[in-house]
Amino acid sequence: MPQLDTSTWLLVILSMLLALFTLLQLKISKHFHYSNPKMTIKSQNQQTPWNNTWTKIYLPLSQSQ
């Protein structure tokens, strides 16, 4: 039974790791990250009618009292 030739395995593993690294870098570089997260929270300061009033939540009619 012939022995398994493992002389090219190092080259295959290193080239696979290099390819995976470059693919991950390309995927990560396509994402846009905000430099300051507080710049995106400006829209939360809008006044809505339910900010200052309390709303009662009623039970469904199917429940017995």
Secondary structure, DSSP 8 states (H G I E B T S, - for coil): ------TTHHHHHHHHHHHHHHHHHHHHHTS---S-GGGG-GGGG---TTSSS-------TTS--
